[in-house]
């Protein structure tokens, strides 16, 4: 795994965008519906493993939920949107709400795409309105829970996710 990068920015709307990526020698998943689904399933496994199952992912026909062990719903998601064409394989989840979201909006996209002679694996969050972030015009310290907790945790989950994808590729 090379080329680890992480970036984050706040949009004028107050929404957050973040992206983590790595470069790998070979595709981690096949360019198919099954490959796109594997990207999603592996990401939610990484969330559970990173929290030692204190946060669990559950999926039904209508979408998914990240829940605390005690039952509180942290985030809810729409059904996975799977895509696989022109070398891009992706699994996108629309964010619909939950305790960590100020309101519905944004998405999490897990993707694999060609990058020169390598493959790029990425986790991209777009348009997410975190409840724990500072509001426009509020003192910066009001967003410390997001900046010091949720944001670094997300980057750590992404690292674990990439490692899980590569481990399953060689299993």
C-alpha positions as semicolon CSV with decimal commas, in nm:
position;residue;x (nm);y (nm);z (nm)
1;X;0,000;0,000;0,000
2;X;0,149;0,333;-0,106
3;X;0,023;0,682;-0,168
4;X;-0,181;0,717;0,152
5;X;-0,350;1,054;0,146
6;X;-0,622;1,208;0,355
7;X;-0,789;1,543;0,308
8;X;-1,085;1,725;0,452
9;X;-1,255;2,055;0,385
10;X;-1,559;2,246;0,497
11;X;-1,790;2,388;0,232
12;X;-1,962;2,728;0,261
13;X;-2,283;2,540;0,344
14;X;-2,111;2,396;0,653
15;X;-2,106;2,048;0,499
16;X;-1,788;1,843;0,516
17;X;-1,602;1,661;0,244
18;X;-1,324;1,416;0,317
19;X;-1,125;1,170;0,113
20;X;-0,878;0,898;0,200
21;X;-0,695;0,699;-0,065
22;X;-0,416;0,451;-0,124
23;X;-0,253;0,306;-0,434
24;X;-0,220;-0,070;-0,480
25;X;-0,054;-0,284;-0,745
26;X;-0,356;-0,499;-0,840
27;X;-0,733;-0,454;-0,818
28;X;-0,864;-0,546;-0,473
29;X;-1,206;-0,642;-0,615
30;X;-1,333;-0,752;-0,955
31;X;-1,516;-0,504;-1,179
32;X;-1,864;-0,646;-1,115
33;X;-2,169;-0,604;-0,896
34;X;-2,012;-0,852;-0,651
35;X;-1,691;-0,644;-0,644
36;X;-1,885;-0,323;-0,576
37;X;-2,081;-0,497;-0,299
38;X;-1,754;-0,626;-0,149
39;X;-1,628;-0,267;-0,121
40;X;-1,933;-0,178;0,089
41;X;-1,941;-0,491;0,305
42;X;-1,570;-0,465;0,381
43;X;-1,601;-0,098;0,483
44;X;-1,874;-0,173;0,739
45;X;-1,665;-0,464;0,872
46;X;-1,379;-0,215;0,919
47;X;-1,611;0,013;1,120
48;X;-1,712;-0,275;1,347
49;X;-1,354;-0,397;1,393
50;X;-1,225;-0,044;1,461
51;X;-1,477;-0,007;1,744
52;X;-1,443;-0,366;1,872
53;X;-1,812;-0,410;1,778
54;X;-1,928;-0,122;2,000
55;X;-2,064;0,025;1,675
56;X;-2,239;-0,224;1,450
57;X;-2,366;-0,200;1,096
58;X;-2,703;-0,352;1,011
59;X;-2,870;-0,371;0,671
60;X;-3,224;-0,436;0,555
61;X;-3,390;-0,398;0,217
62;X;-3,447;-0,028;0,291
63;X;-3,090;0,066;0,381
64;X;-2,846;0,054;0,667
65;X;-2,783;0,177;1,019
66;X;-2,476;0,225;1,232
67;X;-2,584;0,156;1,589
68;X;-2,414;0,180;1,924
69;X;-2,413;-0,137;2,130
70;X;-2,678;0,022;2,354
71;X;-2,911;0,072;2,058
72;X;-2,870;0,441;1,963
73;X;-2,863;0,493;1,585
74;X;-2,554;0,696;1,494
75;X;-2,612;0,716;1,117
76;X;-2,869;0,584;0,871
77;X;-2,806;0,520;0,502
78;X;-3,004;0,450;0,188
79;X;-2,965;0,132;-0,012
80;X;-2,619;0,086;-0,163
81;X;-2,582;0,224;-0,515
82;X;-2,345;-0,014;-0,694
83;X;-2,153;0,080;-1,008
84;X;-1,891;-0,094;-1,219
85;X;-1,788;0,038;-1,558
86;X;-1,483;0,182;-1,736
87;X;-1,258;0,040;-1,466
88;X;-1,441;0,226;-1,185
89;X;-1,602;0,003;-0,923
90;X;-1,799;0,181;-0,649
91;X;-2,051;0,146;-0,370
92;X;-2,226;0,469;-0,265
93;X;-2,441;0,516;0,044
94;X;-2,662;0,825;0,081
95;X;-2,661;0,959;0,440
96;X;-3,020;0,983;0,559
97;X;-2,980;1,089;0,923
98;X;-2,894;0,962;1,270
99;X;-2,749;1,116;1,587
100;X;-2,418;1,211;1,420
101;X;-2,587;1,389;1,128
102;X;-2,736;1,736;1,168
103;X;-2,979;1,641;0,891
104;X;-3,006;1,410;0,592
105;X;-2,763;1,482;0,314
106;X;-2,435;1,374;0,168
107;X;-2,291;1,035;0,095
108;X;-2,011;0,787;0,157
109;X;-1,857;0,639;-0,159
110;X;-1,614;0,346;-0,158
111;X;-1,432;0,311;-0,487
112;X;-1,159;0,142;-0,686
113;X;-1,029;0,298;-1,009
114;X;-0,726;0,272;-1,234
115;X;-0,452;0,526;-1,155
116;X;-0,168;0,492;-1,404
117;X;-0,020;0,143;-1,366
118;X;-0,183;0,099;-1,023
119;X;-0,528;0,094;-0,868
120;X;-0,659;0,364;-0,637
121;X;-0,880;0,263;-0,345
122;X;-1,071;0,551;-0,190
123;X;-1,327;0,650;0,070
124;X;-1,501;0,977;-0,012
125;X;-1,753;1,156;0,208
126;X;-1,938;1,439;0,034
127;X;-2,191;1,689;0,165
128;X;-2,204;1,545;0,519
129;X;-2,340;1,775;0,790
130;X;-2,194;1,642;1,117
131;X;-2,380;1,733;1,435
132;X;-2,049;1,751;1,626
133;X;-1,886;2,012;1,398
134;X;-1,878;2,386;1,469
135;X;-2,166;2,584;1,317
136;X;-2,106;2,886;1,096
137;X;-2,030;3,186;1,317
138;X;-1,989;2,974;1,633
139;X;-1,660;2,967;1,827
140;X;-1,414;2,714;1,681
141;X;-1,397;2,516;2,008
142;X;-1,760;2,411;1,958
143;X;-1,645;2,174;1,684
144;X;-1,371;2,002;1,885
145;X;-1,566;1,677;1,928
146;X;-1,572;1,639;1,551
147;X;-1,217;1,764;1,489
148;X;-1,055;1,556;1,765
149;X;-1,286;1,255;1,765
150;X;-1,508;1,173;1,469
151;X;-1,279;1,303;1,191
152;X;-0,959;1,117;1,298
153;X;-1,168;0,807;1,370
154;X;-1,299;0,814;1,013
155;X;-0,941;0,828;0,876
156;X;-0,841;0,535;1,101
157;X;-1,139;0,329;0,977
158;X;-1,032;0,402;0,619
159;X;-0,681;0,271;0,688
160;X;-0,826;-0,048;0,837
161;X;-1,066;-0,080;0,542
162;X;-0,782;-0,062;0,290
163;X;-0,585;-0,324;0,487
164;X;-0,890;-0,556;0,501
165;X;-0,945;-0,525;0,126
166;X;-0,584;-0,616;0,057
167;X;-0,587;-0,903;0,307
168;X;-0,904;-1,053;0,154
169;X;-0,748;-1,019;-0,191
170;X;-0,469;-1,256;-0,089
171;X;-0,683;-1,497;0,112
